[in-house]
Amino acid sequence: MAATRIAGDVLAARIKADLAPAIAAIRAKAGRAPCLASVLVGDDPGSIVYCRSQAKACEGVGITYDLVQFPADTPATALAAKLDALGADPAVDGILLQMPLPRSINARDMAERIPAAKDVEGITSANLGKLFFYEGAALIPCTAAAAYELIKFAGCTIKGAECVVVGHSPIVGKPVACLITNDLGTCTICHIETRDLKAHTTRAEILVVAAGKAGLVTGDHIRPGATVIDVGINRVPCLDEKGQPLLDEKGRKKMKTVGDVDFASAEAVAGAITPVPGGVGPVTVAMLLRNTVRAAETHIA
Amino acid sequence: MAATRIAGDVLAARIKADLAPAIAAIRAKAGRAPCLASVLVGDDPGSIVYCRSQAKACEGVGITYDLVQFPADTPATALAAKLDALGADPAVDGILLQMPLPRSINARDMAERIPAAKDVEGITSANLGKLFFYEGAALIPCTAAAAYELIKFAGCTIKGAECVVVGHSPIVGKPVACLITNDLGTCTICHIETRDLKAHTTRAEILVVAAGKAGLVTGDHIRPGATVIDVGINRVPCLDEKGQPLLDEKGRKKMKTVGDVDFASAEAVAGAITPVPGGVGPVTVAMLLRNTVRAAETHIA
C-alpha cells in the first residue's frame, strides 16, 4: 500500500491562518504590520526566487516584506553597517539574510550580527544554543522547525521512537536532532562518514533526510511503515525512458525539483512521506512567518 | 583481558602543564594572573567541596580563584547585580556560577547573565550554539569537553565511528553528541525513554555515559573492545558481601564515589574505560582552567 502523503501545503495554510489573530493584535498595538527586512547581496538566481516567494507569503498574511538589495561587490563593512542599522530600527521586527553571500564576505560573522530577538531564521548562536534546553527556543531555524512540525502533523509520537536524521548541518540536521531529543525520541545523526547508512535508516520509525543529495535514500533504506520527512530540494534534469535528458523547445535540459528521497521506491515502503515539492518547503515559509510574528510580539510588547 | 584504564589524572596533568606558557604570557601582558570568579549561593555541601577543589586546581597553575559567597536567602536581584558587576569588571576573566542555586532563583536566567566571553563553563546559549558549527567553540562545557578529550586521549578515531551517548542533558549529553558529530562520528543520543538501551550501547565503538545513575551500564551493555567514557559521579553506600551497608565508627553508612558504569563487569568487556574517580573528573577541572585561560587571552588581547 502506498504511503500517506504528508501534505505540507495543508499544514502551511493552517499555520498561516493561525497567525491572523496575532498579526491583528500587533497591528492594533503598534499601528503597523509586523515587518520583515530581507537582505539580498548580489543576484544569485535561487535567492531571487526565494525572495519573491517570501514576499508573496508575507503579503498573504499581512506582514510587510522589506527587500534591501546590495550589489555583489558590496564590502563586508557596508553590509555589517546595514545589519546593525536594521537591528536598531524599531520599525523592523525580523531580519533575514539571504544565503549564499558573495565569497568575499564571511557569512557566519554577518549572521551573528543579527540581534537574537530579530533573528527570524534562528541562525545565530544565541538562538541555536537555546535548542539544548528542554523548554525549546522561540526562534527555531525554519527548515528544522518545519521538519519537526511535519512529524507531529503526520501524527507521530516522538517520545520513545527510534529516529534517524540524515545530514548534520548546523542549521537543519543538528537542530532537528535536538528538537527530537528534547521530545525524548532516540535520535541518531548520520552523514557522509556514516559507514552503514542503511543499517541506521532501516531502524528508523521517523526518518528525516536533510543531506542535499537527490535520491540518496531509496525504498531499501526505509523501515516498513516509517514516517519519512524529506528536507532536500534538488534541481535535476528530467530524463526520458532511456535515461537521456529531455530538452525543451530551446534545446535546454528540462529540469525538475526532487528531494533527497527517491519518492517512487520510498512511497511503496513508508507509512507516510512528505512529497517534494509540497512537503517541507511550504512549511518552512510558514515557519519564517511564524518566527516573524513571534519576534514582533516580543519586540512590540 | 581487562580493559585499559584511561588515566584522566595523567591527561589532566598534561593539559595543566600545557597551560603554563599562556598563563605566563597573560601575567606579562596584564601584570596580573588570570582571574576566575566563582559565585556560590547557599551552603550545598557538594558545591563547597567543588569550590575547594577548584581553588586548589587554580592555585596549582597560577590562576586567581575569587570565591564570592552569598547566603541561601539572597534575592535573585542581588545575585543578578553581582553577576552584572563581575561581567563588567576588567579584572575578572571568567565567571563560574555554582549549581544548584536555591530553588527561589531561576538558574537559567542567572546563567544567561554571564557574558559569553567570560562564560568559562560554556553554559550560556550563546556559547552552546557555537557547538552546532563545525569550527567548534572556544568555551565548551567543561564536562562535555573532558569526555571529548578523553576519547581522543584514548587514541580513538571519532570519524566514521559508531558512537552512543547515554544521557541528553543540555550541558553534557547534547554537547558531547555535537562534538562527536562535528568530528563525523555517527552519534546516537539515548536517555530514559530509549526503548532498548542495550541494542544501542552494544553497537557503540565509543560509548559515553552521562545519565547520573550508578551502575546503569554493565558489561552486558558494552561492545567488546569499545572505548567507554563514564561521566557519572554518584555517591553510593559501601556494601558488605551480603549486600548490607557498611557502617563507619560513628554508625553512619560508609559511602563511595562510583560512575554510571558498573566498572567490574564493564572492564572485562571494554577495550578502554575511564575509572571513577580519576577519569572524567580531573579532566573536567582541567577544562575549567583551560577555558579560564582562553577567556583571559581574549579578554586581555
Chai-1 contact restraints between the chains, C-beta under 6 A:
chainA,res_idxA,chainB,res_idxB,connection_type,confidence,min_distance_angstrom,max_distance_angstrom,comment,restraint_id
A,S125,B,A126,contact,1.0,0.0,6.0,A-B,restraint_1
A,S125,B,G129,contact,1.0,0.0,6.0,A-B,restraint_2
A,S125,B,K130,contact,1.0,0.0,6.0,A-B,restraint_3
A,A126,B,S125,contact,1.0,0.0,6.0,A-B,restraint_4
A,A126,B,A126,contact,1.0,0.0,6.0,A-B,restraint_5
A,A126,B,G129,contact,1.0,0.0,6.0,A-B,restraint_6
A,L128,B,G129,contact,1.0,0.0,6.0,A-B,restraint_7
A,L128,B,F132,contact,1.0,0.0,6.0,A-B,restraint_8
A,G129,B,S125,contact,1.0,0.0,6.0,A-B,restraint_9
A,G129,B,A126,contact,1.0,0.0,6.0,A-B,restraint_10
A,G129,B,L128,contact,1.0,0.0,6.0,A-B,restraint_11
A,G129,B,G129,contact,1.0,0.0,6.0,A-B,restraint_12
A,K130,B,S125,contact,1.0,0.0,6.0,A-B,restraint_13
A,F132,B,L128,contact,1.0,0.0,6.0,A-B,restraint_14
A,F132,B,P170,contact,1.0,0.0,6.0,A-B,restraint_15
A,F132,B,K174,contact,1.0,0.0,6.0,A-B,restraint_16
A,F133,B,P170,contact,1.0,0.0,6.0,A-B,restraint_17
A,K159,B,E193,contact,1.0,0.0,6.0,A-B,restraint_18
A,G160,B,E193,contact,1.0,0.0,6.0,A-B,restraint_19
A,G160,B,R195,contact,1.0,0.0,6.0,A-B,restraint_20
A,H168,B,T181,contact,1.0,0.0,6.0,A-B,restraint_21
A,P170,B,F132,contact,1.0,0.0,6.0,A-B,restraint_22
A,P170,B,F133,contact,1.0,0.0,6.0,A-B,restraint_23
A,K174,B,F132,contact,1.0,0.0,6.0,A-B,restraint_24
A,T181,B,H168,contact,1.0,0.0,6.0,A-B,restraint_25
A,T181,B,I189,contact,1.0,0.0,6.0,A-B,restraint_26
A,L184,B,E193,contact,1.0,0.0,6.0,A-B,restraint_27
A,T186,B,C190,contact,1.0,0.0,6.0,A-B,restraint_28
A,T186,B,T194,contact,1.0,0.0,6.0,A-B,restraint_29
A,C187,B,I189,contact,1.0,0.0,6.0,A-B,restraint_30
A,T188,B,T188,contact,1.0,0.0,6.0,A-B,restraint_31
A,I189,B,T181,contact,1.0,0.0,6.0,A-B,restraint_32
A,I189,B,C187,contact,1.0,0.0,6.0,A-B,restraint_33
A,C190,B,T186,contact,1.0,0.0,6.0,A-B,restraint_34
A,E193,B,K159,contact,1.0,0.0,6.0,A-B,restraint_35
A,E193,B,G160,contact,1.0,0.0,6.0,A-B,restraint_36
A,E193,B,L184,contact,1.0,0.0,6.0,A-B,restraint_37
A,T194,B,T186,contact,1.0,0.0,6.0,A-B,restraint_38
A,R195,B,G160,contact,1.0,0.0,6.0,A-B,restraint_39
